[in-house]
Amino acid sequence: MNPNELSWNIDDPNDMLMVIKYQGNKVMTISMHEAIESCSRRKILNHVKECDRSPWLKRWTNEKHAELIDILKS
């Protein structure tokens, strides 16, 4: 198997499913829910904090700001 012919994508971020393809053919789907649950909670939360501080993650930053606005409105 040539690793250069592997690709992955998350088609719908709301589903949290990672699709692994080989030569354009789907070979595996990974549940991000299960991946997160299999990891250390502390490491996951540390990564979330890192993402919250990363201005280049545009969608993440926009969602974070939208959540803050919702909190302030309530």
C-alpha positions in Angstrom: 0.0 0.0 0.0 1.4 3.4 -1.0 0.8 5.9 1.8 0.7 8.7 -0.8 -2.5 7.2 -2.1 -4.2 7.5 1.3 -6.4 10.4 2.1 -8.8 11.4 4.8 -11.7 13.9 5.2 -14.4 14.9 7.5 -17.3 15.5 5.1 -19.7 16.9 7.7 -18.1 18.3 10.9 -21.4 17.8 12.7 -21.2 14.1 12.2 -17.7 13.8 13.5 -16.9 10.9 11.2 -13.5 10.7 9.5 -13.5 8.9 6.2 -10.2 7.2 5.1 -9.8 6.6 1.4 -7.2 4.6 -0.6 -6.9 5.5 -4.2 -10.2 7.4 -3.8 -12.1 4.4 -2.5 -13.5 4.5 1.0 -11.8 1.9 3.2 -12.6 3.0 6.7 -14.7 5.4 8.7 -13.6 6.5 12.2 -15.9 7.9 14.8 -14.2 11.0 16.3 -16.5 10.5 19.3 -14.9 7.1 20.0 -11.4 8.4 19.3 -12.0 11.3 21.8 -13.4 8.9 24.4 -10.4 6.6 24.0 -8.0 9.5 24.8 -7.0 11.1 28.0 -9.6 13.7 29.1 -6.8 16.1 30.2 -5.1 15.9 26.8 -8.4 16.5 25.0 -9.2 19.5 27.1 -5.6 20.8 26.6 -6.0 20.5 22.9 -9.4 22.4 23.0 -7.7 25.2 24.9 -4.9 25.3 22.3 -7.5 25.4 19.5 -9.3 28.2 21.4 -6.1 30.3 21.3 -5.4 29.6 17.6 -6.7 32.4 15.4 -5.9 30.5 12.2 -8.7 28.0 13.0 -11.4 30.3 11.5 -14.5 28.0 11.9 -13.4 27.1 15.4 -12.9 30.8 16.3 -16.2 31.8 14.8 -18.1 29.0 16.7 -16.3 30.0 20.0 -17.4 33.7 19.5 -21.0 32.6 18.6 -21.1 30.6 21.9 -20.0 33.6 23.9 -22.6 35.8 22.2 -25.3 33.2 23.1 -24.1 33.2 26.7 -24.2 37.0 26.9 -27.7 37.1 25.4 -29.2 34.7 27.9 
